[in-house]
Amino acid sequence: MAMKMGVLRTRHLIDVKPIEALREIRLAGGTLTIGAGVTHWVLERDRTVAGAIPAFSEMEHNVANVRVRAAGTLGGNIAFAEPHADPPTLLAALGARVVLEGSSGRRALAVDEFITGMYQTALGSDEVLVAVEIPVPARATRVAYTKFQILERPSVGVAIVASLREGRFADAPTVVVGAADEMPRRADTRDLAGADARAADTAHALGAAAQRAVEPVGDLAGSAEYKRHLVGVFARRTLASLVAQAA
């Protein structure tokens, strides 16, 4: 994509997709590990992924279009750091990490530490993103992701991960907003610990927290103020989806 846009030139290209280790999906020790070369098409159909984190499987089913999902990989999506992308938002909310390998060895970074800006990451010049590690949520934890999309790319995406006890947040819910800003942003929801997730005032407070977390970028999909409004709307919708799961 960057080469097609004329913003990247390189003398050599190496196709890493045939490397078998980069196409593995495995579940062990409470962690779902996905090779960087696994395509979105595979992820949306994989039973291990669907069984471990249904919301992630559902999100993958709605990435772009079938042509993109058939060719595009999870690792490529994250490494490109395109602001209008679905996976980084949900992965950040789930506490996922990317695994990097280079001449100095292997290291892991949280997704929201790896992506540092619009089309910018912490990937070293001699490093390759080889895998994504996702902690599998506890049984009592609910995960939801909703988005507003024009054509193939989301204008706003909101992910919420939270544990509910008798309809209340057991602790502060994790809320991450993507696509509206230059990179996924985490909302400050500390005041919502213990709040009734079904209450209208909780939904309003969560939506407001999500709006405060972002500095929307106006583009052809809408103005900054319009996107800020959408963030609040879709934060509340995502919360409603989360509550419905618990019910």
N, C-alpha and C positions, 0 to 999 in steps of 0.2 A: 504494500500500500504506500509506504513512504517513498519507494522508488518510483511508483506510478505518479505520485504527486510531485516528483522532482525535488524533494527535500533531502534525499539521501542518495549518495553515489558510493559505489564500492567496486573494487577491482575483482573480488572473488565472492562467490556465494557457495555455501555448503548446505546441502539438504540433509537435515538431521532426522527427518521423519522416519526413514527406514531403521533407525536405531531401536531395537526391540525394547530396551530398558526404558525408553522414553514413552512407550505406548502401554505401559502396565497400569493396572488399577488394582489396588489391594487394600484390604481392611484388616488391621491388626492392632491390638493394644489400644483400642478406642480411637484410632486415627485412620482416616481414609486418605490414602496416598494416591495421587493421580499424576501420571507421567506428563511432562510438558507437551509431548507430542500427541496426546489423546485429543481427538476432534470433538467438537460440540455434538455432532451427530451420534458419536459413540456414547457420549456421556448421557444424552437424553434417553438412551435405550438400555443402558447398563443396569442390570438388576441389583448389583452390589451398591451402586450409587443411590438408586431409588430406595432401596431398603434402609440404607444408613441415614440419608438426608433427603427425604422426599422433596423438600422445597428447592433444593439445589437442582435436582433432576428436572423439576417443573420449570425452573428458570432457564435451564439449558434448552429446553424444548421451544422456548420463545426467543432465543437469540437470533436477531437479524432475520434471515430467510434460509431455506433449506440448502441453497447453493453455498452460502457462507458457512453454515454449520457442517456441511460435508467436507469442506476444505480447511476451515479455520480450526486452530488448536487452542486449548485453554492457556498453555504457556505463551503462545504468540499474542493472545488477547491481553494478557497481563503485562507482558514485556513491552508492548506497543504503547501502553498507558494512554489510549484514546479516552478522552473524558466521557464520551457518549457510549459507555459500555455497561453491560449488566453484571458479569461475573465479579469484578473487583468489589462492587458495593456489597453484595451478599457475602463474599469471602471475607471481607474485612469485618463484617458483623459477626461472622462465625469464629473469628480469631484464627483464621488460616495463615499459614506461613508459606513462603516460596523457598525452595532449596536451590542454592546457587553453587556451581562448581567452577574452579579456575585453577591457575597455576599455584595458588597458595592453599588449595584444598577446598573443603566444602563448608558452607555456612548457610544459616537460615535467617530469614527476616520476615516479620509480620507483613502482611500485604499492604497495610496502610503506612508502613515505614518504607516499603520497597518503592511504592509510587510516590514520587516527590513533587510532581507537578504535571502540567499538560505535556504529554509525550516525553516525560522525564522520569527516570527511575534511578535507583541506587546500584544498578548492575554495573560491575566493573568492566573495563575494556577487554579483559581477558577471561570473563566469566560467561557461563551459559546457564540459563534457567532450566533445571532438569526435572523438577517436580513441584507439586503443590500438596501440602499436608493440611488436612482439615480435621480438627477435633470433632468427633461425633457428639452431638448434643445429648445430654442426659434425657431419660424418658420423660421427665417432667418439664423439659424445656420445649418451648414452641418456637417455630421459625416461620417467618412470612416475608414475602417480597412482592411488591407491586410496582408498576411503572406506567408512565404515560409516554406514548411513542408516536412519532410521526414518521412515516415511511419505515426505514429499517433500523433506526437508532433511537434509543430512549432520550426523551427530553428531561425526564425526572425519574429516578428510581429510588425507592425507599425499602430498606431491610430492617426488620426488627427481630431480635432474639431475646426471649424472656422466659422466666419460670413463673408460673401462676399457681397460687394456692388459694382455693376458694374464691377465685375471681380477682384476686389481688396480686400485684407484682411482689414476688418473694424478695427481690432486691431491685436495684435500678435496671430498667430494660436497656439493652444495647440498641441504639438507633443510628443507622448510617445512611446518609443521603448521597446519591451519586448522580452523574450526568448534568445536573444543574450548574455545578461549579467546575473548576479546572481539575479536580480530583475528588474522590470520595471524602466526605466530611462526617465526623462523629459528633452527634449531638450530646449536650450535657443534660442528662436525665436524672441526676442524683436526687432531685426533689420528688421524683415519682416512685421511689422505693416505698413499697407498702400501699400504694394508691390502688383504688378500685379500677381495674382496667376496663370495666363495663360502663363507668360513669362518663357522662358528657363532658364534665369539667376536666377529667383526665385526658380525654381525647383532645380537647382544646389545648391543654398544657403541653401535651406531647407534640402536637402540630406546631405550636409556637416555638418549642425547643428546636425542632427540626429546621424551622425557618431561620432561626438565629444562627444556626451552625454553618449556613452557606452564604456565599457572595455570588449569586447567580450571574452567569455570563450571557448577555443577550446575543441572539443569532437568528438565523432564518426560522428556527423553531419557536421563537417568541422573545419578548423583551425580558429584561432582568426582573422587573416587578411581576410580570405574568408568571415567570418560572417560580418566583418566591411564593406566589399564591398557590401554584400547583404543588409545591413541596408540602405545604400545610394540608392541602386536600388529600394528597396521597399518603402522607404520614397517618392521617386519621383512617383512611381506607385500609392501610396495612395493619393498623391496630385492630380494626374490626375483623379482619381475616384471622389474626392471631387469636382473638377472643372466640371466634367461631370454632377454631380448632379445639380449644380447651373445652368448649361446650359439647 
